[in-house]
Amino acid sequence: MPNDAQAQPGRAPLGPGKPLVLGIETSCDETGVALSRGFDLIHDTVASSVEEHARFGGIVPEVASRAHLEAMLPTVKATLAAGNVRLADIDVIVATAGPGLIGSLAVGLAAAKALALALNKPLYGVNHVVGHALVDQLVHGPFDGPVLALVVSGGHSSLLVIDGPRIIELGRTLDDAAGEAFDKVGRLLGLPYPAGPHIDRLARSGDPATISFPRALTRPKDQARHAFDFSFSGLKTAAARWIEAARDDGREVPLNDFAASFSAAIADVLTAKTIAAAQHQGLDTVIVGGGFSANSQLRDLAADRFSAAGLKLRIPPIELCTDNGAMIAAAGAHAIRHGLAPSDFSIGADSSMPLTRLVA
């Protein structure tokens, strides 16, 4: 690779207009490829390897990487065919650079580099977590000012301010993320992996007031240092102890009520801290994204509480909440709209990419 970034193919920033974007997502176990014309989504294809991981009770990185290798070309071809687009028509290639599993990231980034070099097109390596918020622009239009984003997924629970090209991290999980806590507790209950959808289904017919689970980092003494941070490790431990105590006493765990109470504890903390952050920052629009934003209790509570607090809620449809190529295409379109330069072709996968960086 040349050392001079300006000598590389596709290094000049794109001009105004709506570029045709190819987005590639491979941060974990989904191979996502999407086409968008600016923020107008053309087609989104996802090939998931989740069934290959289910028997292990979680993601196996090597299995995920191999699945991406096998799925990459078929998924790209299927997306192009569905969108009636030729490779030569594409204006820019965008791929997830991080955070994520290093092997999975490397597969998608290598594919994106190969396409960008072969087509002489700009390459953008973008932030997966921020993409979960930016994807909403494909549904509800571009952000017209700074917004607050709550991104909740298997590995992340984050509060971000998105102000054009600037990303400010207000808070993050200090231990287990929301989705991670669901999977760990689901395993204790004997639920299939991933446990989130199963707990959500059970919770819909349960009573959330049955069990009083803790709400971590919400006491006055925590506000000075962790006003906008999250912690669900203690909740997970409390849930495990409740299950153990019930079984020791010979009682069956009331799955519906337990699920409703556990879900309510997480949704309560997420929404309360988001409202506090929005008011602290003087923002009136909140984006909720990430795989856990598909949780029905979180969606319902956010709609009620944000409306009562005078906040506008923007939340993408469930099919755009999980990992997908559309969110990466949206991140690329956002970077181009705000004049961010393409990535250098020497960039590598960054499993711990800072959330304050949109483009690697």
C-alpha distance (Angstrom), angle and dihedral (degrees) to the residues before:
residue distance angle dihedral
M1 . . .
P2 3.80 . .
N3 3.80 117.1 .
D4 3.80 93.5 -139.9
A5 3.80 106.5 81.5
Q6 3.80 91.8 -158.8
A7 3.80 90.6 59.1
Q8 3.78 93.2 59.6
P9 3.80 123.7 97.7
G10 3.78 114.8 -93.0
R11 3.79 97.7 8.4
A12 3.80 96.8 131.6
P13 3.81 113.9 97.5
L14 3.80 114.1 -109.1
G15 3.77 119.2 -105.2
P16 3.82 127.1 -121.8
G17 3.77 121.6 -62.2
K18 3.78 134.6 63.4
P19 3.81 110.5 -52.4
L20 3.80 120.5 -155.3
V21 3.81 103.0 -114.5
L22 3.79 129.4 -161.8
G23 3.82 110.3 -159.1
I24 3.81 123.3 -163.5
E25 3.81 122.6 -167.8
T26 3.83 123.1 -172.3
S27 3.80 106.2 144.7
C28 3.81 96.3 127.5
D29 3.81 132.4 -13.8
E30 3.82 102.7 -30.4
T31 3.80 122.8 84.4
G32 3.79 101.6 -152.3
V33 3.79 125.7 -176.9
A34 3.80 124.4 174.9
L35 3.78 141.6 170.5
S36 3.78 123.9 -145.7
R37 3.78 135.9 171.4
G38 3.78 97.9 -140.4
F39 3.81 102.8 -57.0
D40 3.82 93.3 -18.3
L41 3.80 107.4 103.4
I42 3.79 113.5 -139.0
H43 3.79 102.1 177.4
D44 3.79 139.2 -20.0
T45 3.82 124.9 -160.8
V46 3.81 125.5 -173.7
A47 3.80 126.9 -171.7
S48 3.81 109.6 -170.7
S49 3.79 128.7 -162.4
V50 3.81 93.7 -169.1
E51 3.81 93.2 118.9
E52 3.80 90.0 58.2
H53 3.82 89.6 57.0
A54 3.81 98.2 41.8
R55 3.81 94.6 84.6
F56 3.81 89.1 57.1
G57 3.81 93.7 49.5
G58 3.81 92.5 -123.3
I59 3.79 146.0 25.0
V60 3.81 117.3 -50.6
P61 3.83 105.4 -156.3
E62 3.81 96.7 -149.8
V63 3.80 91.8 49.4
A64 3.81 90.2 49.1
S65 3.82 93.1 50.6
R66 3.80 93.0 50.3
A67 3.79 91.1 47.6
H68 3.82 90.2 53.7
L69 3.82 90.4 51.6
E70 3.79 90.8 52.9
A71 3.80 95.7 43.5
M72 3.80 101.7 41.1
L73 3.80 102.9 84.9
P74 3.83 96.2 37.5
T75 3.81 90.7 49.3
V76 3.81 93.4 48.7
K77 3.81 91.0 48.0
A78 3.81 92.6 47.4
T79 3.80 91.6 50.8
L80 3.79 93.9 48.8
A81 3.79 91.4 47.8
A82 3.81 93.5 47.9
G83 3.80 90.6 49.1
N84 3.82 92.8 44.1
V85 3.81 88.1 -127.6
R86 3.81 131.0 140.5
L87 3.79 121.4 -142.1
A88 3.78 88.6 -118.4
D89 3.83 89.8 60.6
I90 3.81 94.1 61.2
D91 3.80 117.2 105.1
V92 3.80 101.5 -167.9
I93 3.81 139.2 13.2
V94 3.83 118.3 -142.1
A95 3.79 127.3 -174.4
T96 3.78 138.1 170.9
A97 3.81 110.3 -95.0
G98 3.83 95.1 178.3
P99 2.95 173.7 41.0
G100 3.79 102.0 27.9
L101 3.77 144.5 72.4
I102 3.79 107.5 -26.0
G103 3.81 95.6 -136.6
S104 3.78 93.7 47.3
L105 3.80 92.1 47.1
A106 3.79 91.1 50.0
V107 3.80 92.4 56.9
G108 3.80 95.0 53.3
L109 3.78 94.4 41.2
A110 3.82 92.1 49.8
A111 3.80 90.8 50.7
A112 3.81 91.1 49.0
K113 3.81 92.4 49.2
A114 3.80 91.4 50.0
L115 3.80 91.9 51.2
A116 3.81 94.0 44.5
L117 3.81 93.0 49.0
A118 3.79 93.8 45.1
L119 3.81 92.9 47.8
N120 3.82 95.4 37.3
K121 3.80 90.4 -125.6
P122 3.82 132.8 141.9
L123 3.81 117.7 -89.7
Y124 3.80 124.3 -145.7
G125 3.79 120.9 -170.5
V126 3.80 104.5 -163.3
N127 3.79 141.5 -172.7
H128 3.79 114.7 -92.6
V129 3.82 96.4 -155.3
V130 3.80 94.6 49.8
G131 3.80 88.1 47.3
H132 3.81 89.0 64.2
A133 3.80 87.9 65.8
L134 3.80 98.3 37.0
V135 3.81 92.8 55.4
D136 3.80 89.1 75.3
Q137 3.81 88.0 74.5
L138 3.80 88.5 70.2
V139 3.81 88.1 62.6
H140 3.80 108.0 30.3
G141 3.80 101.6 23.5
P142 3.82 134.0 -105.1
F143 3.79 120.1 -36.6
D144 3.81 108.7 -99.7
G145 3.79 94.3 -159.2
P146 3.80 141.9 -10.3
V147 3.80 115.6 -36.2
L148 3.78 136.5 -174.5
A149 3.81 115.8 -122.2
L150 3.79 126.7 -158.9
V151 3.80 107.0 -163.5
V152 3.80 114.2 -171.1
S153 3.79 123.4 175.3
G154 3.78 143.3 132.1
G155 3.78 92.9 -67.9
H156 3.79 105.7 19.6
S157 3.79 140.3 54.9
S158 3.79 105.0 174.0
L159 3.79 140.8 160.0
L160 3.80 112.7 -150.0
V161 3.78 135.3 176.0
I162 3.80 109.9 -142.2
D163 3.79 110.7 -161.9
G164 3.80 107.9 169.3
P165 3.81 106.5 -71.1
R166 3.83 92.6 -9.6
I167 3.81 121.7 93.7
I168 3.81 119.2 -168.3
E169 3.79 119.4 -170.2
L170 3.80 110.4 -143.9
G171 3.78 99.7 171.0
R172 3.78 144.8 -8.5
T173 3.76 142.0 -178.2
L174 3.80 113.5 -77.3
D175 3.81 93.4 -157.4
D176 3.80 129.6 -15.3
A177 3.80 117.2 23.3
A178 3.80 120.1 -137.0
G179 3.79 96.0 -100.3
E180 3.79 91.4 43.9
A181 3.81 91.0 54.6
F182 3.80 90.0 51.1
D183 3.81 92.4 52.4
K184 3.81 93.7 47.6
V185 3.80 94.1 48.4
G186 3.80 90.5 42.7
R187 3.79 88.9 57.1
L188 3.83 89.6 54.7
L189 3.79 89.3 52.0
G190 3.80 91.9 49.7
L191 3.80 93.9 -114.4
P192 3.82 121.3 152.4
Y193 3.80 120.4 -99.5
P194 2.97 124.6 -71.2
A195 3.79 90.8 41.6
G196 3.81 99.4 -173.4
P197 3.82 98.4 87.0
H198 3.82 91.7 43.9
I199 3.81 94.2 50.8
D200 3.81 89.5 45.9
R201 3.80 91.3 52.1
L202 3.81 92.1 49.6
A203 3.80 92.5 45.7
R204 3.79 93.6 58.3
S205 3.79 91.3 72.7
G206 3.81 97.1 36.2
D207 3.81 135.6 91.5
P208 3.84 111.2 -111.1
A209 3.82 91.0 -159.7
T210 3.81 94.4 61.4
I211 3.81 96.6 90.4
S212 3.80 124.6 29.9
F213 3.80 103.6 -140.7
P214 3.84 120.8 -176.0
R215 3.82 124.2 -94.9
A216 3.80 104.0 -146.2
L217 3.83 124.2 -147.0
T218 3.80 92.9 12.5
R219 3.80 99.5 105.6
P220 3.82 119.6 102.4
K221 3.81 92.3 -109.8
D222 3.83 90.0 59.9
Q223 3.79 96.3 51.3
A224 3.79 97.8 80.8
R225 3.82 95.6 58.8
H226 3.79 104.5 18.4
A227 3.80 107.9 27.2
F228 3.81 92.5 137.3
D229 3.81 101.2 23.7
F230 3.79 126.2 103.3
S231 3.80 134.2 -141.5
F232 3.80 123.9 -178.0
S233 3.80 100.0 162.5
G234 3.81 92.3 92.5
L235 3.80 91.0 48.6
K236 3.80 90.0 51.3
T237 3.82 90.2 50.9
A238 3.80 92.1 47.7
A239 3.81 90.1 50.8
A240 3.82 91.4 49.2
R241 3.80 91.7 50.4
W242 3.81 91.4 48.5
I243 3.81 90.7 52.6
E244 3.81 91.7 46.7
A245 3.82 92.9 48.7
A246 3.79 92.1 49.0
R247 3.80 92.5 50.6
D248 3.81 92.4 45.1
D249 3.81 87.9 55.7
G250 3.79 90.9 49.9
R251 3.80 92.8 -111.5
E252 3.77 125.2 138.0
V253 3.78 115.8 -122.3
P254 3.84 107.9 -111.9
L255 3.78 93.3 -128.2
N256 3.80 98.2 -166.7
D257 3.81 95.9 47.4
F258 3.80 92.4 40.3
A259 3.81 91.6 51.0
A260 3.80 92.2 46.8
S261 3.81 92.7 49.4
F262 3.80 93.4 45.9
S263 3.82 92.8 47.4
A264 3.79 91.6 46.8
A265 3.81 91.8 54.5
I266 3.81 91.4 55.4
A267 3.80 95.8 41.7
D268 3.82 90.8 48.0
V269 3.81 93.4 55.3
L270 3.81 94.7 42.1
T271 3.80 94.6 51.4
A272 3.82 96.4 40.4
K273 3.79 93.8 52.2
T274 3.81 91.9 43.8
I275 3.79 92.0 54.3
A276 3.81 90.8 47.4
A277 3.82 90.7 50.0
A278 3.81 93.3 48.6
Q279 3.79 91.7 50.3
H280 3.81 91.7 45.8
Q281 3.81 91.1 52.2
G282 3.81 95.4 41.1
L283 3.82 92.3 -121.4
D284 3.79 124.6 146.9
T285 3.83 102.0 -169.8
V286 3.80 125.4 69.6
I287 3.80 126.3 -169.6
V288 3.81 117.1 -158.7
G289 3.80 116.1 -164.1
G290 3.78 145.1 148.6
G291 3.79 132.3 80.7
F292 3.80 94.7 -67.8
S293 3.81 90.9 55.6
A294 3.82 85.3 78.6
N295 3.82 87.0 72.3
S296 3.81 107.5 115.6
Q297 3.81 96.0 -145.5
L298 3.79 91.4 52.8
R299 3.80 91.7 48.3
D300 3.80 93.8 48.4
L301 3.80 95.2 44.6
A302 3.80 92.6 45.4
A303 3.80 91.5 51.1
D304 3.82 92.3 51.1
R305 3.81 99.2 40.5
F306 3.80 97.8 40.8
S307 3.80 91.3 49.4
A308 3.81 90.7 50.2
A309 3.81 89.1 50.3
G310 3.81 92.3 51.0
L311 3.80 93.8 -110.0
K312 3.79 125.6 140.4
L313 3.83 111.3 -130.3
R314 3.79 120.6 -148.4
I315 3.78 114.7 -176.1
P316 3.82 125.7 163.5
P317 3.81 122.7 -128.7
I318 3.78 116.0 -85.3
E319 3.80 94.3 -102.6
L320 3.83 89.3 62.5
C321 3.82 94.9 45.9
T322 3.79 97.1 74.1
D323 3.82 122.3 65.5
N324 3.80 111.4 -64.4
G325 3.78 143.1 147.3
A326 3.79 92.0 -109.8
M327 3.81 92.3 70.6
I328 3.80 90.0 52.8
A329 3.79 92.6 48.1
A330 3.82 87.9 50.2
A331 3.81 90.9 50.7
G332 3.79 89.4 52.3
A333 3.81 92.3 48.2
H334 3.81 89.5 49.4
A335 3.81 91.9 50.9
I336 3.80 91.6 49.6
R337 3.80 92.8 46.3
H338 3.80 89.9 56.0
G339 3.78 96.2 44.9
L340 3.79 100.1 -109.1
A341 3.79 113.3 161.9
P342 3.82 120.8 -117.2
S343 3.78 120.0 -98.1
D344 3.78 124.0 -93.1
F345 3.79 111.6 -104.9
S346 3.80 89.4 -124.4
I347 3.83 93.0 68.5
G348 3.78 116.8 123.3
A349 3.77 134.2 -155.2
D350 3.81 111.6 -78.9
S351 3.81 113.5 -158.8
S352 3.81 90.9 -171.1
M353 3.82 99.6 38.3
P354 3.84 108.2 168.3
L355 3.78 113.8 -108.0
T356 3.80 89.9 -132.8
R357 3.83 89.9 69.8
L358 3.78 119.6 76.5
V359 3.83 96.6 177.4
A360 3.80 124.9 38.4
